[in-house]
Amino acid sequence: MRSSLFLLLCWVTISACNNENINTWSNCSKASEKVMPLRLSFNDTLNLFLDSMMVMGISTPIDYHEQGHTLYSLDTYNKRLLKYTIDTPGQVVNPEILCQVNLKEKVTYFNYISPDSLLLYAYGSAKLSFYNIPKAAVYKELTFLNKIAGMPQGIEAAPPYASPSSPVFFKADKIIGAGFLLGEKEKDNFNGRTIFAAIDRTTGTPSYHVPYSEVYREHNWGGSHLRTPYTTYNAHTKEMVLSLPADHHLYVIDSNWSIKTVVAGSADSICITSMGLAKGNEKVLDAEVALQYYLGTPSYRNIIYDPYQDRYYRLLEKPLVPDKTGAMPLPGKQGYLIAFDHDFKYLGEGQLPDGLALDNFFVTRAGVYFLNLRNKDQNIAQYVQCKANM
């Protein structure tokens, strides 16, 4: 009896310990190339004037059109569509207020389709609204989540978490976006936890595609920051490209949802380490715990296709290290840009300046512009041009 009780107590103790701390696992790159320094220039800055009502932040929706050198921005607080014509570098650019956007839901992403039409996306409802500007009214709605029919059996789909770093793609027959569900689960339905949601443009029927890569099959990745997908679209090849934070590979996805895996990480020695807590541990739900884990391990993020140079840029973030005095820099991670050609051949990598909003950017013929969060002038939204020189 005592022996059985002893074994039971041991099992309970071990289970409790396993629910607290577990061994971490590191996904380390197997670099076969030397790090090639990439010469990055940060010459031109773009200064956009903000009136007393406008705030430009990390999640402010923007849409750049190279034809006309026009940046459209949505003032979500005051529901205004603004237009900046940015063909005069170095000068402060004043906005033109195009219209009010009368939509009750909070718009988190948009596309300027034409002078008469906008596509508005609300993450809260996973709904797309086609908006007629002259009539100030929605003329068509589509949803990525069919709440009436529900999810297909075995599917735990995420609504698109749309932004410039994970845009909504328009194809001839589908509208596609990528997103993620928060959390880690002990008994995760691995194949059913999908990243992409697609809407058939003819029928309006949603469908769900592409689970996480094998790196995510086991271990605890924090449930948020290292679960966030980043995507881009190559209109020439008609392929989407997926970047996952804990994975040294990229995933190239064609129109039939066939997936090709390519090695596309840093040439440096990089180890991305899982969280040292069991998935069922309640601490995982603490946003501060998840943030500190994310800040303490390298991770990938944006994959950007530059159609003007026919290149890809992938962003890597590394944990910050104390300075000579032992003090830590401002909270965050150090960003790096890794360049690849159109066939994902490694071209080099270089360090990005501090303080860039990596989710708020747009690509031009002159380079990639990122919002500068260190700009102190509240009347100016400043974008810094990043150009890879080869």
Secondary structure by P-SEA (a helix, b strand, c coil): caaaaaaaaaaaaaaaaaacccbbbbbccccccccccccccccbbbbbbbccccccccccbbbbbcccbbbbbbccccbbbbbbbccccccbbbbbbcccccccccccccccccccbbbbbbccccbbbbcccccccccbbbbccccccccccccccccccccccbbbbbcccbbbbbbccccccccccccccccbbbbcccccbbbbbcccccccccccccccccccccccccccccbbbbbbccccbbbbbccccbbbbbbcccccbbbbbcccccccccccccaaaaaaaaaacccccbbbbcccccbbbbbbbbbbbbcccccccccbbbbbbbbbcccccccbbbbbbcccccccccccccbbbbbbccccccccbbbbbbbbcc
